[in-house]
Amino acid sequence: AEAKSLGLPALVHAEFVFFEGPYQSARPRFAIRPDAEARWAAFADDLQKRGLLDTMIAVYPCDEPNLNGVADSDLQRLIGIVKTHPKSADKNVAAIFSAEIAQKWGGLHSALGKEHGYRSSLRMLDWAGFDCYECSNIFTDPLWRNLTLQGYVDGPAAYANFRRQLDLPRQKILMVPQSFLSTAPDA
């Protein structure tokens, strides 16, 4: 409603629609409600009745699904719920993962079969991004170094490694610059 009053589009965080929890002590931290599809339908109906459905341009089903224990298959299900409902089929679905999604792809992770498990849902999203609180520079700092006969060879930076996983230009990269600012003197 606030976005509409300002003439702005809205990205709607919808954890409360889809999940029970969060649970702090056990994984998964978020459990999908058994009636998630019906709750989404009721939410979309309510948005339409209030004249807010056109303001919503994207749905954010949950924050950092990989960190919060939401399985790839469950995230695919949520994307499907939004995309198959007639009132939200044209809406974008967005997610921001933890840095692991950028870090654990390719290189040694691929060779050891230890890549992250979100390939399918990641490619289903319309907008995707990742948080990287521990990275000093996602555009330049290599994720890993490989020792070769010629010496060390740097792997890609987090942003480049993340981009490689997407279906560009169909998908958009969701970035939130300076969303986490430390109060430390050297930050």
C-alpha positions, 0 to 999 in steps of 0.5 A, a space after each residue: 500500500 505504501 509503494 502504491 501511494 508513492 507510485 512505486 512498484 513493490 517487491 513483496 516478501 511473502 514468507 508469512 504466506 508460505 512458511 510456518 516458523 521460523 524455527 531457531 533450533 532445528 533445520 529446516 528453519 522454515 517449514 512450508 505450510 501444507 496449505 501454501 497454495 491456498 494461502 497464496 490464492 487468498 493473498 493474491 485475491 486480497 491484493 486484487 480487492 485492495 487494488 494492490 496487485 498491479 503494484 506488486 512486480 515481484 514476489 520474494 518467497 523467502 530470504 536466503 533459502 539455502 541458509 534457512 534450510 529450504 530445499 531446492 525442490 521446495 523453492 521450486 514448488 513455491 516458484 510454481 505456486 506463484 507462476 501458475 496462479 492466474 493472478 500472479 503468473 506475470 509476476 517476477 519471483 526473486 530470491 537472494 541466497 547466501 554467498 555459498 551459491 556464488 562460492 560453491 559452483 565450479 572449480 574444486 567444488 565441481 571436481 569433488 561433487 560438492 556444488 550447492 544444490 540449488 541449480 534448478 530453482 536458481 534457474 527458475 527465478 526471474 531475479 536472483 542475487 546473493 548476500 556476501 557479508 564476508 567478501 571484501 569485493 565480489 567483483 575482483 576477489 577470487 573465490 579460490 586459487 588452483 595450484 597448477 604446473 605453471 603456479 597458482 591460477 585464480 578462480 573467478 570472483 563471486 559475481 562472475 561465478 554467480 553470473 555463470 549459473 544464470 540464464 542471462 539475459 532472461 534472468 536479472 541479477 538482484 543486487 542490494 548495494 550497501 545493504 549491510 554496513 558495519 560500524 567497525 572503524 575500518 569498514 
